[in-house]
Amino acid sequence: MKETRKRWNYLLTLLLRTWPRLQGLRVFELHQEHGLHVHLVTNQFIDVNRARELAKKAGWGRIHVARMPSEHSGYLAKYLSKERPECLSR
């Protein structure tokens, strides 16, 4: 998990250098079948090709970027309210 946090911090640094006004919420989610993945909701749309370049540079795998309609705020609330495994408690 420590390595994942380091890679996340590096990606966040790259994202903020590219989009200085970027703000958002990040949630780590642990799946038994396919491991860890990250949900990130931001205050602005970011270019998917540039985001993929930055993610690759920071050591991340596949990423998907999509607009999130405001009516999907319940989806965000679901992840923010989920109980977290002990390894994700921070």
mmCIF file as gemmi writes it, N, C-alpha and C atoms, coordinates in Angstrom:
data_model
loop_
_atom_site.group_PDB
_atom_site.id
_atom_site.type_symbol
_atom_site.label_atom_id
_atom_site.label_alt_id
_atom_site.label_comp_id
_atom_site.label_asym_id
_atom_site.label_entity_id
_atom_site.label_seq_id
_atom_site.pdbx_PDB_ins_code
_atom_site.Cartn_x
_atom_site.Cartn_y
_atom_site.Cartn_z
_atom_site.occupancy
_atom_site.B_iso_or_equiv
_atom_site.pdbx_formal_charge
_atom_site.auth_seq_id
_atom_site.auth_asym_id
_atom_site.pdbx_PDB_model_num
ATOM 1 N N . MET Axp A 1 ? 0.822 -1.197 0 1 0 ? 1 A 1
ATOM 2 C CA . MET Axp A 1 ? 0 0 0 1 0 ? 1 A 1
ATOM 3 C C . MET Axp A 1 ? 0.868 1.263 0 1 0 ? 1 A 1
ATOM 4 N N . LYS Axp A 2 ? 2 1.192 0.66 1 0 ? 2 A 1
ATOM 5 C CA . LYS Axp A 2 ? 2.89 2.351 0.708 1 0 ? 2 A 1
ATOM 6 C C . LYS Axp A 2 ? 3.345 2.743 -0.706 1 0 ? 2 A 1
ATOM 7 N N . GLU Axp A 3 ? 3.657 1.744 -1.522 1 0 ? 3 A 1
ATOM 8 C CA . GLU Axp A 3 ? 4.079 1.999 -2.898 1 0 ? 3 A 1
ATOM 9 C C . GLU Axp A 3 ? 2.944 2.648 -3.696 1 0 ? 3 A 1
ATOM 10 N N . THR Axp A 4 ? 1.718 2.203 -3.468 1 0 ? 4 A 1
ATOM 11 C CA . THR Axp A 4 ? 0.561 2.769 -4.157 1 0 ? 4 A 1
ATOM 12 C C . THR Axp A 4 ? 0.385 4.232 -3.775 1 0 ? 4 A 1
ATOM 13 N N . ARG Axp A 5 ? 0.543 4.544 -2.503 1 0 ? 5 A 1
ATOM 14 C CA . ARG Axp A 5 ? 0.423 5.937 -2.068 1 0 ? 5 A 1
ATOM 15 C C . ARG Axp A 5 ? 1.515 6.81 -2.712 1 0 ? 5 A 1
ATOM 16 N N . LYS Axp A 6 ? 2.719 6.267 -2.839 1 0 ? 6 A 1
ATOM 17 C CA . LYS Axp A 6 ? 3.803 7.021 -3.474 1 0 ? 6 A 1
ATOM 18 C C . LYS Axp A 6 ? 3.473 7.285 -4.943 1 0 ? 6 A 1
ATOM 19 N N . ARG Axp A 7 ? 2.97 6.248 -5.636 1 0 ? 7 A 1
ATOM 20 C CA . ARG Axp A 7 ? 2.603 6.428 -7.039 1 0 ? 7 A 1
ATOM 21 C C . ARG Axp A 7 ? 1.437 7.412 -7.176 1 0 ? 7 A 1
ATOM 22 N N . TRP Axp A 8 ? 0.482 7.337 -6.23 1 0 ? 8 A 1
ATOM 23 C CA . TRP Axp A 8 ? -0.643 8.283 -6.271 1 0 ? 8 A 1
ATOM 24 C C . TRP Axp A 8 ? -0.134 9.712 -6.074 1 0 ? 8 A 1
ATOM 25 N N . ASN Axp A 9 ? 0.735 9.921 -5.091 1 0 ? 9 A 1
ATOM 26 C CA . ASN Axp A 9 ? 1.257 11.266 -4.832 1 0 ? 9 A 1
ATOM 27 C C . ASN Axp A 9 ? 2.004 11.82 -6.043 1 0 ? 9 A 1
ATOM 28 N N . TYR Axp A 10 ? 2.75 10.947 -6.722 1 0 ? 10 A 1
ATOM 29 C CA . TYR Axp A 10 ? 3.47 11.381 -7.917 1 0 ? 10 A 1
ATOM 30 C C . TYR Axp A 10 ? 2.479 11.75 -9.023 1 0 ? 10 A 1
ATOM 31 N N . LEU Axp A 11 ? 1.458 10.924 -9.24 1 0 ? 11 A 1
ATOM 32 C CA . LEU Axp A 11 ? 0.448 11.244 -10.245 1 0 ? 11 A 1
ATOM 33 C C . LEU Axp A 11 ? -0.261 12.548 -9.897 1 0 ? 11 A 1
ATOM 34 N N . LEU Axp A 12 ? -0.608 12.731 -8.653 1 0 ? 12 A 1
ATOM 35 C CA . LEU Axp A 12 ? -1.266 13.96 -8.233 1 0 ? 12 A 1
ATOM 36 C C . LEU Axp A 12 ? -0.388 15.179 -8.526 1 0 ? 12 A 1
ATOM 37 N N . THR Axp A 13 ? 0.893 15.07 -8.262 1 0 ? 13 A 1
ATOM 38 C CA . THR Axp A 13 ? 1.83 16.149 -8.568 1 0 ? 13 A 1
ATOM 39 C C . THR Axp A 13 ? 1.811 16.465 -10.06 1 0 ? 13 A 1
ATOM 40 N N . LEU Axp A 14 ? 1.852 15.424 -10.89 1 0 ? 14 A 1
ATOM 41 C CA . LEU Axp A 14 ? 1.836 15.626 -12.343 1 0 ? 14 A 1
ATOM 42 C C . LEU Axp A 14 ? 0.517 16.253 -12.801 1 0 ? 14 A 1
ATOM 43 N N . LEU Axp A 15 ? -0.585 15.791 -12.233 1 0 ? 15 A 1
ATOM 44 C CA . LEU Axp A 15 ? -1.893 16.347 -12.591 1 0 ? 15 A 1
ATOM 45 C C . LEU Axp A 15 ? -1.973 17.827 -12.233 1 0 ? 15 A 1
ATOM 46 N N . LEU Axp A 16 ? -1.49 18.173 -11.044 1 0 ? 16 A 1
ATOM 47 C CA . LEU Axp A 16 ? -1.565 19.576 -10.602 1 0 ? 16 A 1
ATOM 48 C C . LEU Axp A 16 ? -0.618 20.48 -11.381 1 0 ? 16 A 1
ATOM 49 N N . ARG Axp A 17 ? 0.478 19.941 -11.851 1 0 ? 17 A 1
ATOM 50 C CA . ARG Axp A 17 ? 1.366 20.737 -12.708 1 0 ? 17 A 1
ATOM 51 C C . ARG Axp A 17 ? 0.702 21.024 -14.05 1 0 ? 17 A 1
ATOM 52 N N . THR Axp A 18 ? -0.083 20.063 -14.527 1 0 ? 18 A 1
ATOM 53 C CA . THR Axp A 18 ? -0.748 20.202 -15.817 1 0 ? 18 A 1
ATOM 54 C C . THR Axp A 18 ? -2.017 21.04 -15.704 1 0 ? 18 A 1
ATOM 55 N N . TRP Axp A 19 ? -2.788 20.817 -14.638 1 0 ? 19 A 1
ATOM 56 C CA . TRP Axp A 19 ? -4.037 21.542 -14.401 1 0 ? 19 A 1
ATOM 57 C C . TRP Axp A 19 ? -3.971 22.159 -12.999 1 0 ? 19 A 1
ATOM 58 N N . PRO Axp A 20 ? -3.348 23.328 -12.845 1 0 ? 20 A 1
ATOM 59 C CA . PRO Axp A 20 ? -3.102 23.925 -11.522 1 0 ? 20 A 1
ATOM 60 C C . PRO Axp A 20 ? -4.354 24.183 -10.678 1 0 ? 20 A 1
ATOM 61 N N . ARG Axp A 21 ? -5.508 24.351 -11.287 1 0 ? 21 A 1
ATOM 62 C CA . ARG Axp A 21 ? -6.735 24.626 -10.527 1 0 ? 21 A 1
ATOM 63 C C . ARG Axp A 21 ? -7.544 23.36 -10.247 1 0 ? 21 A 1
ATOM 64 N N . LEU Axp A 22 ? -6.948 22.223 -10.539 1 0 ? 22 A 1
ATOM 65 C CA . LEU Axp A 22 ? -7.635 20.952 -10.351 1 0 ? 22 A 1
ATOM 66 C C . LEU Axp A 22 ? -7.892 20.683 -8.871 1 0 ? 22 A 1
ATOM 67 N N . GLN Axp A 23 ? -9.102 20.286 -8.567 1 0 ? 23 A 1
ATOM 68 C CA . GLN Axp A 23 ? -9.487 19.865 -7.226 1 0 ? 23 A 1
ATOM 69 C C . GLN Axp A 23 ? -10.335 18.618 -7.376 1 0 ? 23 A 1
ATOM 70 N N . GLY Axp A 24 ? -10.435 17.831 -6.33 1 0 ? 24 A 1
ATOM 71 C CA . GLY Axp A 24 ? -11.277 16.657 -6.45 1 0 ? 24 A 1
ATOM 72 C C . GLY Axp A 24 ? -11.275 15.781 -5.217 1 0 ? 24 A 1
ATOM 73 N N . LEU Axp A 25 ? -11.928 14.651 -5.381 1 0 ? 25 A 1
ATOM 74 C CA . LEU Axp A 25 ? -12.01 13.642 -4.334 1 0 ? 25 A 1
ATOM 75 C C . LEU Axp A 25 ? -11.472 12.335 -4.898 1 0 ? 25 A 1
ATOM 76 N N . ARG Axp A 26 ? -10.671 11.654 -4.12 1 0 ? 26 A 1
ATOM 77 C CA . ARG Axp A 26 ? -10.077 10.393 -4.529 1 0 ? 26 A 1
ATOM 78 C C . ARG Axp A 26 ? -10.469 9.325 -3.528 1 0 ? 26 A 1
ATOM 79 N N . VAL Axp A 27 ? -10.864 8.161 -4.056 1 0 ? 27 A 1
ATOM 80 C CA . VAL Axp A 27 ? -11.2 7.025 -3.206 1 0 ? 27 A 1
ATOM 81 C C . VAL Axp A 27 ? -10.47 5.803 -3.733 1 0 ? 27 A 1
ATOM 82 N N . PHE Axp A 28 ? -9.687 5.137 -2.877 1 0 ? 28 A 1
ATOM 83 C CA . PHE Axp A 28 ? -9.102 3.844 -3.223 1 0 ? 28 A 1
ATOM 84 C C . PHE Axp A 28 ? -10.152 2.776 -2.966 1 0 ? 28 A 1
ATOM 85 N N . GLU Axp A 29 ? -10.281 1.835 -3.887 1 0 ? 29 A 1
ATOM 86 C CA . GLU Axp A 29 ? -11.216 0.733 -3.705 1 0 ? 29 A 1
ATOM 87 C C . GLU Axp A 29 ? -10.481 -0.581 -3.948 1 0 ? 29 A 1
ATOM 88 N N . LEU Axp A 30 ? -10.619 -1.512 -3.021 1 0 ? 30 A 1
ATOM 89 C CA . LEU Axp A 30 ? -9.933 -2.794 -3.089 1 0 ? 30 A 1
ATOM 90 C C . LEU Axp A 30 ? -10.926 -3.884 -3.491 1 0 ? 30 A 1
ATOM 91 N N . HIS Axp A 31 ? -10.615 -4.576 -4.594 1 0 ? 31 A 1
ATOM 92 C CA . HIS Axp A 31 ? -11.46 -5.659 -5.079 1 0 ? 31 A 1
ATOM 93 C C . HIS Axp A 31 ? -10.725 -6.986 -4.908 1 0 ? 31 A 1
ATOM 94 N N . GLN Axp A 32 ? -11.44 -8.006 -4.513 1 0 ? 32 A 1
ATOM 95 C CA . GLN Axp A 32 ? -10.827 -9.327 -4.354 1 0 ? 32 A 1
ATOM 96 C C . GLN Axp A 32 ? -10.374 -9.887 -5.702 1 0 ? 32 A 1
ATOM 97 N N . GLU Axp A 33 ? -11.162 -9.672 -6.757 1 0 ? 33 A 1
ATOM 98 C CA . GLU Axp A 33 ? -10.849 -10.259 -8.065 1 0 ? 33 A 1
ATOM 99 C C . GLU Axp A 33 ? -9.728 -9.54 -8.814 1 0 ? 33 A 1
ATOM 100 N N . HIS Axp A 34 ? -9.717 -8.214 -8.775 1 0 ? 34 A 1
ATOM 101 C CA . HIS Axp A 34 ? -8.755 -7.483 -9.599 1 0 ? 34 A 1
ATOM 102 C C . HIS Axp A 34 ? -7.961 -6.416 -8.854 1 0 ? 34 A 1
ATOM 103 N N . GLY Axp A 35 ? -7.862 -6.533 -7.57 1 0 ? 35 A 1
ATOM 104 C CA . GLY Axp A 35 ? -6.989 -5.651 -6.807 1 0 ? 35 A 1
ATOM 105 C C . GLY Axp A 35 ? -7.497 -4.231 -6.613 1 0 ? 35 A 1
ATOM 106 N N . LEU Axp A 36 ? -6.562 -3.324 -6.491 1 0 ? 36 A 1
ATOM 107 C CA . LEU Axp A 36 ? -6.855 -1.932 -6.154 1 0 ? 36 A 1
ATOM 108 C C . LEU Axp A 36 ? -7.166 -1.109 -7.394 1 0 ? 36 A 1
ATOM 109 N N . HIS Axp A 37 ? -8.173 -0.262 -7.286 1 0 ? 37 A 1
ATOM 110 C CA . HIS Axp A 37 ? -8.345 0.784 -8.285 1 0 ? 37 A 1
ATOM 111 C C . HIS Axp A 37 ? -8.794 2.061 -7.591 1 0 ? 37 A 1
ATOM 112 N N . VAL Axp A 38 ? -8.722 3.147 -8.332 1 0 ? 38 A 1
ATOM 113 C CA . VAL Axp A 38 ? -8.938 4.473 -7.764 1 0 ? 38 A 1
ATOM 114 C C . VAL Axp A 38 ? -10.074 5.169 -8.495 1 0 ? 38 A 1
ATOM 115 N N . HIS Axp A 39 ? -10.959 5.785 -7.741 1 0 ? 39 A 1
ATOM 116 C CA . HIS Axp A 39 ? -11.987 6.654 -8.302 1 0 ? 39 A 1
ATOM 117 C C . HIS Axp A 39 ? -11.541 8.087 -8.01 1 0 ? 39 A 1
ATOM 118 N N . LEU Axp A 40 ? -11.588 8.93 -9.023 1 0 ? 40 A 1
ATOM 119 C CA . LEU Axp A 40 ? -11.23 10.338 -8.86 1 0 ? 40 A 1
ATOM 120 C C . LEU Axp A 40 ? -12.29 11.181 -9.545 1 0 ? 40 A 1
ATOM 121 N N . VAL Axp A 41 ? -12.901 12.074 -8.792 1 0 ? 41 A 1
ATOM 122 C CA . VAL Axp A 41 ? -13.863 13.025 -9.338 1 0 ? 41 A 1
ATOM 123 C C . VAL Axp A 41 ? -13.23 14.401 -9.21 1 0 ? 41 A 1
ATOM 124 N N . THR Axp A 42 ? -13.197 15.142 -10.321 1 0 ? 42 A 1
ATOM 125 C CA . THR Axp A 42 ? -12.54 16.444 -10.321 1 0 ? 42 A 1
ATOM 126 C C . THR Axp A 42 ? -13.53 17.566 -10.612 1 0 ? 42 A 1
ATOM 127 N N . ASN Axp A 43 ? -13.083 18.775 -10.369 1 0 ? 43 A 1
ATOM 128 C CA . ASN Axp A 43 ? -13.902 19.962 -10.6 1 0 ? 43 A 1
ATOM 129 C C . ASN Axp A 43 ? -13.854 20.442 -12.05 1 0 ? 43 A 1
ATOM 130 N N . GLN Axp A 44 ? -13.089 19.771 -12.888 1 0 ? 44 A 1
ATOM 131 C CA . GLN Axp A 44 ? -12.996 20.179 -14.285 1 0 ? 44 A 1
ATOM 132 C C . GLN Axp A 44 ? -12.716 18.958 -15.151 1 0 ? 44 A 1
ATOM 133 N N . PHE Axp A 45 ? -13.056 19.062 -16.412 1 0 ? 45 A 1
ATOM 134 C CA . PHE Axp A 45 ? -12.79 17.978 -17.35 1 0 ? 45 A 1
ATOM 135 C C . PHE Axp A 45 ? -11.31 18.01 -17.702 1 0 ? 45 A 1
ATOM 136 N N . ILE Axp A 46 ? -10.68 16.852 -17.72 1 0 ? 46 A 1
ATOM 137 C CA . ILE Axp A 46 ? -9.268 16.77 -18.089 1 0 ? 46 A 1
ATOM 138 C C . ILE Axp A 46 ? -9.131 15.931 -19.354 1 0 ? 46 A 1
ATOM 139 N N . ASP Axp A 47 ? -8.178 16.272 -20.187 1 0 ? 47 A 1
ATOM 140 C CA . ASP Axp A 47 ? -7.938 15.573 -21.439 1 0 ? 47 A 1
ATOM 141 C C . ASP Axp A 47 ? -7.49 14.138 -21.165 1 0 ? 47 A 1
ATOM 142 N N . VAL Axp A 48 ? -8.238 13.169 -21.686 1 0 ? 48 A 1
ATOM 143 C CA . VAL Axp A 48 ? -7.961 11.765 -21.385 1 0 ? 48 A 1
ATOM 144 C C . VAL Axp A 48 ? -6.595 11.33 -21.909 1 0 ? 48 A 1
ATOM 145 N N . ASN Axp A 49 ? -6.194 11.807 -23.077 1 0 ? 49 A 1
ATOM 146 C CA . ASN Axp A 49 ? -4.896 11.388 -23.617 1 0 ? 49 A 1
ATOM 147 C C . ASN Axp A 49 ? -3.749 11.906 -22.763 1 0 ? 49 A 1
ATOM 148 N N . ARG Axp A 50 ? -3.867 13.141 -22.326 1 0 ? 50 A 1
ATOM 149 C CA . ARG Axp A 50 ? -2.818 13.71 -21.452 1 0 ? 50 A 1
ATOM 150 C C . ARG Axp A 50 ? -2.831 13.002 -20.102 1 0 ? 50 A 1
ATOM 151 N N . ALA Axp A 51 ? -4.018 12.736 -19.556 1 0 ? 51 A 1
ATOM 152 C CA . ALA Axp A 51 ? -4.124 12.03 -18.272 1 0 ? 51 A 1
ATOM 153 C C . ALA Axp A 51 ? -3.496 10.646 -18.365 1 0 ? 51 A 1
ATOM 154 N N . ARG Axp A 52 ? -3.693 9.957 -19.486 1 0 ? 52 A 1
ATOM 155 C CA . ARG Axp A 52 ? -3.092 8.625 -19.669 1 0 ? 52 A 1
ATOM 156 C C . ARG Axp A 52 ? -1.57 8.707 -19.727 1 0 ? 52 A 1
ATOM 157 N N . GLU Axp A 53 ? -1.047 9.729 -20.393 1 0 ? 53 A 1
ATOM 158 C CA . GLU Axp A 53 ? 0.414 9.92 -20.436 1 0 ? 53 A 1
ATOM 159 C C . GLU Axp A 53 ? 0.968 10.095 -19.025 1 0 ? 53 A 1
ATOM 160 N N . LEU Axp A 54 ? 0.309 10.945 -18.249 1 0 ? 54 A 1
ATOM 161 C CA . LEU Axp A 54 ? 0.768 11.218 -16.886 1 0 ? 54 A 1
ATOM 162 C C . LEU Axp A 54 ? 0.643 9.975 -16.014 1 0 ? 54 A 1
ATOM 163 N N . ALA Axp A 55 ? -0.457 9.24 -16.16 1 0 ? 55 A 1
ATOM 164 C CA . ALA Axp A 55 ? -0.66 8.03 -15.366 1 0 ? 55 A 1
ATOM 165 C C . ALA Axp A 55 ? 0.417 6.99 -15.684 1 0 ? 55 A 1
ATOM 166 N N . LYS Axp A 56 ? 0.728 6.838 -16.952 1 0 ? 56 A 1
ATOM 167 C CA . LYS Axp A 56 ? 1.778 5.88 -17.347 1 0 ? 56 A 1
ATOM 168 C C . LYS Axp A 56 ? 3.121 6.29 -16.751 1 0 ? 56 A 1
ATOM 169 N N . LYS Axp A 57 ? 3.424 7.575 -16.823 1 0 ? 57 A 1
ATOM 170 C CA . LYS Axp A 57 ? 4.686 8.09 -16.26 1 0 ? 57 A 1
ATOM 171 C C . LYS Axp A 57 ? 4.768 7.83 -14.76 1 0 ? 57 A 1
ATOM 172 N N . ALA Axp A 58 ? 3.619 7.891 -14.071 1 0 ? 58 A 1
ATOM 173 C CA . ALA Axp A 58 ? 3.577 7.694 -12.615 1 0 ? 58 A 1
ATOM 174 C C . ALA Axp A 58 ? 3.449 6.218 -12.225 1 0 ? 58 A 1
ATOM 175 N N . GLY Axp A 59 ? 3.416 5.326 -13.207 1 0 ? 59 A 1
ATOM 176 C CA . GLY Axp A 59 ? 3.386 3.901 -12.896 1 0 ? 59 A 1
ATOM 177 C C . GLY Axp A 59 ? 2.007 3.286 -12.759 1 0 ? 59 A 1
ATOM 178 N N . TRP Axp A 60 ? 0.978 3.966 -13.253 1 0 ? 60 A 1
ATOM 179 C CA . TRP Axp A 60 ? -0.372 3.441 -13.186 1 0 ? 60 A 1
ATOM 180 C C . TRP Axp A 60 ? -0.707 2.688 -14.463 1 0 ? 60 A 1
ATOM 181 N N . GLY Axp A 61 ? -1.692 1.805 -14.374 1 0 ? 61 A 1
ATOM 182 C CA . GLY Axp A 61 ? -2.157 1.039 -15.527 1 0 ? 61 A 1
ATOM 183 C C . GLY Axp A 61 ? -3.244 1.777 -16.272 1 0 ? 61 A 1
ATOM 184 N N . ARG Axp A 62 ? -4.208 1.037 -16.733 1 0 ? 62 A 1
ATOM 185 C CA . ARG Axp A 62 ? -5.301 1.573 -17.54 1 0 ? 62 A 1
ATOM 186 C C . ARG Axp A 62 ? -6.108 2.604 -16.752 1 0 ? 62 A 1
ATOM 187 N N . ILE Axp A 63 ? -6.47 3.686 -17.421 1 0 ? 63 A 1
ATOM 188 C CA . ILE Axp A 63 ? -7.362 4.667 -16.796 1 0 ? 63 A 1
ATOM 189 C C . ILE Axp A 63 ? -8.509 4.967 -17.747 1 0 ? 63 A 1
ATOM 190 N N . HIS Axp A 64 ? -9.587 5.414 -17.187 1 0 ? 64 A 1
ATOM 191 C CA . HIS Axp A 64 ? -10.771 5.782 -17.945 1 0 ? 64 A 1
ATOM 192 C C . HIS Axp A 64 ? -11.211 7.152 -17.442 1 0 ? 64 A 1
ATOM 193 N N . VAL Axp A 65 ? -11.503 8.056 -18.362 1 0 ? 65 A 1
ATOM 194 C CA . VAL Axp A 65 ? -11.961 9.398 -18.015 1 0 ? 65 A 1
ATOM 195 C C . VAL Axp A 65 ? -13.32 9.611 -18.664 1 0 ? 65 A 1
ATOM 196 N N . ALA Axp A 66 ? -14.265 10.083 -17.886 1 0 ? 66 A 1
ATOM 197 C CA . ALA Axp A 66 ? -15.606 10.355 -18.418 1 0 ? 66 A 1
ATOM 198 C C . ALA Axp A 66 ? -16.228 11.526 -17.677 1 0 ? 66 A 1
ATOM 199 N N . ARG Axp A 67 ? -17.089 12.251 -18.353 1 0 ? 67 A 1
ATOM 200 C CA . ARG Axp A 67 ? -17.857 13.302 -17.684 1 0 ? 67 A 1
ATOM 201 C C . ARG Axp A 67 ? -18.823 12.63 -16.724 1 0 ? 67 A 1
ATOM 202 N N . MET Axp A 68 ? -19.022 13.255 -15.573 1 0 ? 68 A 1
ATOM 203 C CA . MET Axp A 68 ? -19.957 12.714 -14.599 1 0 ? 68 A 1
ATOM 204 C C . MET Axp A 68 ? -21.122 13.684 -14.454 1 0 ? 68 A 1
ATOM 205 N N . PRO Axp A 69 ? -22.291 13.303 -14.97 1 0 ? 69 A 1
ATOM 206 C CA . PRO Axp A 69 ? -23.452 14.179 -14.822 1 0 ? 69 A 1
ATOM 207 C C . PRO Axp A 69 ? -23.792 14.394 -13.351 1 0 ? 69 A 1
ATOM 208 N N . SER Axp A 70 ? -24.315 15.55 -13.026 1 0 ? 70 A 1
ATOM 209 C CA . SER Axp A 70 ? -24.619 15.871 -11.628 1 0 ? 70 A 1
ATOM 210 C C . SER Axp A 70 ? -25.607 14.887 -11.014 1 0 ? 70 A 1
ATOM 211 N N . GLU Axp A 71 ? -26.465 14.273 -11.831 1 0 ? 71 A 1
ATOM 212 C CA . GLU Axp A 71 ? -27.412 13.305 -11.272 1 0 ? 71 A 1
ATOM 213 C C . GLU Axp A 71 ? -26.736 12.019 -10.804 1 0 ? 71 A 1
ATOM 214 N N . HIS Axp A 72 ? -25.442 11.875 -11.081 1 0 ? 72 A 1
ATOM 215 C CA . HIS Axp A 72 ? -24.702 10.708 -10.607 1 0 ? 72 A 1
ATOM 216 C C . HIS Axp A 72 ? -24.016 10.958 -9.267 1 0 ? 72 A 1
ATOM 217 N N . SER Axp A 73 ? -24.369 12.022 -8.598 1 0 ? 73 A 1
ATOM 218 C CA . SER Axp A 73 ? -23.734 12.331 -7.308 1 0 ? 73 A 1
ATOM 219 C C . SER Axp A 73 ? -23.976 11.219 -6.294 1 0 ? 73 A 1
ATOM 220 N N . GLY Axp A 74 ? -25.042 10.47 -6.441 1 0 ? 74 A 1
ATOM 221 C CA . GLY Axp A 74 ? -25.298 9.328 -5.555 1 0 ? 74 A 1
ATOM 222 C C . GLY Axp A 74 ? -24.222 8.264 -5.683 1 0 ? 74 A 1
ATOM 223 N N . TYR Axp A 75 ? -23.685 8.12 -6.893 1 0 ? 75 A 1
ATOM 224 C CA . TYR Axp A 75 ? -22.582 7.18 -7.138 1 0 ? 75 A 1
ATOM 225 C C . TYR Axp A 75 ? -21.36 7.583 -6.317 1 0 ? 75 A 1
ATOM 226 N N . LEU Axp A 76 ? -21.053 8.861 -6.3 1 0 ? 76 A 1
ATOM 227 C CA . LEU Axp A 76 ? -19.943 9.37 -5.508 1 0 ? 76 A 1
ATOM 228 C C . LEU Axp A 76 ? -20.203 9.142 -4.027 1 0 ? 76 A 1
ATOM 229 N N . ALA Axp A 77 ? -21.4 9.449 -3.593 1 0 ? 77 A 1
ATOM 230 C CA . ALA Axp A 77 ? -21.749 9.258 -2.18 1 0 ? 77 A 1
ATOM 231 C C . ALA Axp A 77 ? -21.597 7.802 -1.766 1 0 ? 77 A 1
ATOM 232 N N . LYS Axp A 78 ? -21.913 6.88 -2.666 1 0 ? 78 A 1
ATOM 233 C CA . LYS Axp A 78 ? -21.776 5.451 -2.378 1 0 ? 78 A 1
ATOM 234 C C . LYS Axp A 78 ? -20.331 5.099 -2.015 1 0 ? 78 A 1
ATOM 235 N N . TYR Axp A 79 ? -19.384 5.607 -2.801 1 0 ? 79 A 1
ATOM 236 C CA . TYR Axp A 79 ? -17.977 5.299 -2.542 1 0 ? 79 A 1
ATOM 237 C C . TYR Axp A 79 ? -17.435 6.015 -1.317 1 0 ? 79 A 1
ATOM 238 N N . LEU Axp A 80 ? -17.909 7.212 -1.066 1 0 ? 80 A 1
ATOM 239 C CA . LEU Axp A 80 ? -17.433 7.947 0.101 1 0 ? 80 A 1
ATOM 240 C C . LEU Axp A 80 ? -17.965 7.348 1.397 1 0 ? 80 A 1
ATOM 241 N N . SER Axp A 81 ? -19.109 6.68 1.335 1 0 ? 81 A 1
ATOM 242 C CA . SER Axp A 81 ? -19.709 6.142 2.551 1 0 ? 81 A 1
ATOM 243 C C . SER Axp A 81 ? -19.389 4.665 2.778 1 0 ? 81 A 1
ATOM 244 N N . LYS Axp A 82 ? -18.719 4.022 1.824 1 0 ? 82 A 1
ATOM 245 C CA . LYS Axp A 82 ? -18.387 2.608 1.975 1 0 ? 82 A 1
ATOM 246 C C . LYS Axp A 82 ? -17.425 2.393 3.139 1 0 ? 82 A 1
ATOM 247 N N . GLU Axp A 83 ? -17.583 1.263 3.8 1 0 ? 83 A 1
ATOM 248 C CA . GLU Axp A 83 ? -16.624 0.887 4.84 1 0 ? 83 A 1
ATOM 249 C C . GLU Axp A 83 ? -15.321 0.484 4.158 1 0 ? 83 A 1
ATOM 250 N N . ARG Axp A 84 ? -14.223 0.939 4.692 1 0 ? 84 A 1
ATOM 251 C CA . ARG Axp A 84 ? -12.915 0.694 4.094 1 0 ? 84 A 1
ATOM 252 C C . ARG Axp A 84 ? -12.186 -0.455 4.788 1 0 ? 84 A 1
ATOM 253 N N . PRO Axp A 85 ? -11.447 -1.262 4.014 1 0 ? 85 A 1
ATOM 254 C CA . PRO Axp A 85 ? -10.564 -2.25 4.634 1 0 ? 85 A 1
ATOM 255 C C . PRO Axp A 85 ? -9.531 -1.54 5.509 1 0 ? 85 A 1
ATOM 256 N N . GLU Axp A 86 ? -9.024 -2.2 6.5 1 0 ? 86 A 1
ATOM 257 C CA . GLU Axp A 86 ? -8.047 -1.6 7.417 1 0 ? 86 A 1
ATOM 258 C C . GLU Axp A 86 ? -6.841 -1.019 6.67 1 0 ? 86 A 1
ATOM 259 N N . CYS Axp A 87 ? -6.407 -1.694 5.595 1 0 ? 87 A 1
ATOM 260 C CA . CYS Axp A 87 ? -5.232 -1.207 4.864 1 0 ? 87 A 1
ATOM 261 C C . CYS Axp A 87 ? -5.499 0.113 4.144 1 0 ? 87 A 1
ATOM 262 N N . LEU Axp A 88 ? -6.767 0.512 4.016 1 0 ? 88 A 1
ATOM 263 C CA . LEU Axp A 88 ? -7.116 1.773 3.352 1 0 ? 88 A 1
ATOM 264 C C . LEU Axp A 88 ? -7.652 2.805 4.334 1 0 ? 88 A 1
ATOM 265 N N . SER Axp A 89 ? -7.408 2.591 5.601 1 0 ? 89 A 1
ATOM 266 C CA . SER Axp A 89 ? -8.032 3.433 6.636 1 0 ? 89 A 1
ATOM 267 C C . SER Axp A 89 ? -7.577 4.889 6.587 1 0 ? 89 A 1
ATOM 268 N N . ARG Axp A 90 ? -6.419 5.17 6.038 1 0 ? 90 A 1
ATOM 269 C CA . ARG Axp A 90 ? -5.952 6.568 5.975 1 0 ? 90 A 1
ATOM 270 C C . ARG Axp A 90 ? -6.625 7.243 4.837 1 0 ? 90 A 1
